[in-house]
Amino acid sequence: MVDSSAGSGELPGQDVELDTAALRVLAHPLRVNVLTLLRERGPSTATRIADELGINPGAASYHLRRLASGGLIVEEADRGTGRERWWRSAHRQSIHDPAAAPAEQREAGRAYTHAVALAAADRLRRAAHEVPLLPQEWLDVTAYSDFLLHLTPHDLDRMRAEIFEVISRYRHGESEAPEGSSPVALHVQAFPVLGPALPSAGDA
């Protein structure tokens, strides 16, 4: 699972495999969104982030410090003033694979997954407000779709891997982006529908 909805395929110096400490730092949807904002928009300050996310600048500063303590963002010391600190993401994306994580990471990984889901829902809500403002050429190719599938855990794991493989073919660094391109957020969510049809943990 990746918290930036980017895809699989770790690149040295660009992607980070989250350890237990980093998982705990990111077990908060607002911190996930602050980190995502830095990755999508580039370096920023607490004031700018607060305006973008509709939060108090003091809260933005607090979450930035927590992210920095986890090694997920770094300060751009040569930019800004003593009262205005600029921060940037230290990596392109964060990676956490619950299936491969050690047992001692399970609780932290579950809290992180919960935060990622809440953060994604918030970003989707904010993106929905932009739909009426989209240029027609982008509206024509924008997708807000959902599908109900009947899968086993193995089927879902295989489908997820296939989707991530397709995404990896379209990934470009900012310097390699095709002319006329624009940042596009692709969210991948796959989760069981709760209810009588979901087997209990003992039956799985």
C-alpha positions, 0 to 999 in steps of 0.5 A: 500500500502507498499513501500517495496513491502512486504505485509500486516499484521502489526507486532509490532515494525517492521512495521510503519503506515505512518503519514502525516509528514512521507508521506511528507518525503517519497514523493521523489523516491530517499528517497524511494530507500535509505530506501529500500536499508537499509531494503534489505542490512542492515545498511550502510553509505552515501558513500556506499549508494551513490556508490550503487545508483550512486548518490553524497555522499552529496546527500545521506547524505541529504536524510539520514538526512531527513529519520532520521528526519521522524523517518524512520531510526536511527543511529548506534552510536556505529559503524563507526567513527565521519566522517562515520555515519552508519544508519539502517531502524527503521522498516521492512516496511512502510504501507499506506492505501489511502482508510483508510487515513484521508482526510488531508492525501490525498495530501501527500498520492498521492505524496508518491504513485507517489514517490513509483511508480517512485522508483519501476521503477528505482529498476526494471531498475537496476535489469534488468542489473543483469539478464545476471548474474543470476545463472541458478537455479534462472533465471529459477524461476524469473518472469517479467510478466504483465497481462491486466485485466478488473476489477472494483475498488472493484475487484482490492481491493479484488485481492490485498488483496488475493495477500497480504495474499499469500505473508504473508505466505512466509514471514520470518525474517532473523533469520528464513530464510530457508537454501539456501534462498536468499533475493527476491524482489517481486514488486506488481503493479496494476494500471488502464490503462489510456485512453478512457476506464478509467471512469472519477472521476465523473463517478467512 
